[in-house]
Amino acid sequence: MPRQQPAAPRPVRRRSYDQFCATARALDSVGDRWTLLIVRELLAGPRRYTDLHADLPGVSTDVLASRLKDMEQGGLAVRRKLPPPAPASVYELTERGHGLLPVLAALAEWGAPALTERRPTDAVRAHWFALPLLRALAGLTHEGVLEVRLDEGVFHVRTGGGAAAEFEGEPYGFGPAPRADARITLDAELCLELGRGGVTLAEAVKDGRIEVSGDGPLAAELRGE
């Protein structure tokens, strides 16, 4: 009896709204659950799969792998190998993927009022508070790397000389930590208040709710000097 050949795999067709509309096309690419949160994790720089999985509590390994593959196929992310001494495979955003930063910042601003109370089941990571904080840092005129210290941890953002602040690449175990030009210490609740526009950066520094350290021009500007 002749051996039956395995059936050819059926081509996978991604779900689409099939609408000639820019919003619908955008949601075809990033509307699946977890995709925008993966983008959030990659905004600060390349991440290993294990790091992504650790900082996306609740995502299954199958779903994460599927979303990353979709993002590669959609031109939002690429996978590459880091050179020695850290020969790890990492994912990083393309230029098109980085273009989602203002989208995520707007979503963070819109969603901030819903963060009235931290639920017992809520996971938290320090760098998740970077998005609401970017709005408050956007007006800084001095360029540099700002280290932000919360009780939950530390992250870095780059101030852009009056332009919108951006995430600064984090080491995540395979590179040197960014050299900070200034440091601020505050709490997560104040990050959210700054993002909502309930208080300005200058007011929070003046009131002692933000502690500024550093000797350079960026630190001086933060102190209002």
N, C-alpha and C positions, 0 to 999 in steps of 0.2 A: 504494500500500500504506500503510495507516494507520501512523502512527508509534507505536511501542510505548512506553507510559509506564513510567518506571522503577519498580521495585517499591518499595513503602513500606518504610522501614527497620524491621527487627524490633526490638521492645523488648528492651533489655538487662536481663537478670535477674541480679542479683548472686548469687553462690554462697552457699548457706546450709546450715547443718547440719540445718535443719528439726527442731530439738529445742526443746521448751518448757522451756528451762533458761537461767538467767541467764548462766552461763559460755559456753554455746553462742551466745547472742545477742551477747555481748560480742565473741566471736571472729568472728562474722559481720561485725562492724564493723572490727575491728583485727587480725584474724588473718592477713590477706594479707601476704606478704613485703614488707618496706620500710615498711609503714604505721607501726609503732611507732617506727621510727627517724626517720621524718619528724616524728612528734610530738615526739621528743627534740629535733630541730633547732628546732622552733617554740616550745618551752617558754620560751626566753629572750626571745621577742618576734617581731614580724613579720619575715619573710624574703622576699627576692625569689626568683623561680624559679631564676635563675642562681646565687644564693648557696646555695640548697638543693642544686642539682646538684653544686656544687663541694665541699660538705661531706658528700656521700653517695657516696663513691667506689664505682664498680661498678654504680650504678643507671643504666639507660638512660633517655633522654629520654622515650620512649613510656611506660615503666612509671611514671616519676615523675609525668608529666602525668595518667595514668590514676588513680594513687593519690590525687593531690590532688583530682581530680574526685569520686572516691568519698568522700573526707573531707568535701568540701563538701556532697554530697548526704546524707551521714550526719549532718550537723550538728556535725562535729568541727572544721571550719575554715571560714574565709570568705576571700574575695579582695576586696581593696579598693585604691583608688588613694590614694597619699599626696599631700597638697597640695604646691604649690610651696614651696621651691625644689627639691624632690626628687620630681618627679611620676612616681614608679615604682609599678608594681603589686606588691603584696605579699600574702603569705598569712599569716594569723594564726589561732591557736586560738580557738575559742569557749569559753564557760565549761565546757561538757561536755568539750571537748578537754583543757582544763587539769586536769580531774578525773582524767586519766590519770597525773598526776605521781606519786602514791604507788604506782601500778602499776609504772611504770618504775623508781622508786627500789627497790622490792622485787625487781624483776628484776635490777637492777644489783648488789644485795647478794647475790642468789643466784648470779649469774654471776661475781662477783669471784674466787672460788677458781680459776676456769679461766684467769685471766690470770697464769699463773706465768712466762711468758716471751714477750716480743714477737717474733713471727715476722717474717722478712724481708719478707713480703708484706703485713704489717699496716699499714694506714693509721692515722693518729692525728691527733686534733685536741684542743687544750687543753680546750675546753668539754665534751668527752666525760667528763672526770673530775669534772665538777660533781655528777653524780648520786650517786656513792659518797660524796662529801664532804658532802652535805647532812645525812646522818645525824649526823656529828660536830658540825655547826654548830647542830643543832636546839635545844640547850639554852641558847644564848646569850640573855641577858635584855635586852640593849640592841638597839634597832632601828637599822638602818642598812644601807648598801651596803658590802659587803666585796669588795675587789679581790683576786683570787687569781692569783699569778704562778707559772707553771711554765716549764720550759725550752721546752715546746711552744707557749707563748703565754699569753694573759691572758683571764680571764673574770670575771664579777661575779655575786655572789649577794646576796640581801637577807635579812638576819636578821630574824626576826619577833617579837621580844619574848618569847622563850620558846617560841613556836610553831615549827613546822617551817620551816626555811629554804627559800627559793624562788629560782628564777632571777631575775635582774634583766635588764631589756631591754638588749640590745646595740645599738650604732649600726649596724653592718654597712654603713657608708658612706652612710647617709641620715639621720643625726641626731647630736646631741651625745653624747659618751661619758658614762656615768653618773658622777656625782660620788662618789668613794669616801670613806667615813668612816674606813676603815682598810684596810691592805694586809697580806697574808701572802705569803711566798715559801716554796715547798716543792717537792718533786719528785712526779712522777706515782705512783711506787711508794708513797710515803707517803699520797697520796690514797686509794689502794686499801686500804692497811693501816688507815687511819682508817675507811673504809667497812665493813671486815670486823669492826671492833671490836677489832683487835689492839693498838691503842694509843689513848689518849684525846687530845683536842686539847691539854689542859693538860700532859700528859706530853710530847708532842712539842715544845711550846713550851719547857718547862723543860729538855729535853735539847738544845735548840738546833737541832732538826731543822726547826723552823718559825721564820722570821724575821718579826717583827711590826713594822709601822711605822704611825705615826699618833699624833695627840695627843688625840683625843676619847675619850668613855666606852667606845665599842666597842673601840678599840685597847687601852685600859686593862684591860677585861675579858679580852681575849684574852691579855694579858700576866699575868693573875692579880693585878692590882693592886687 
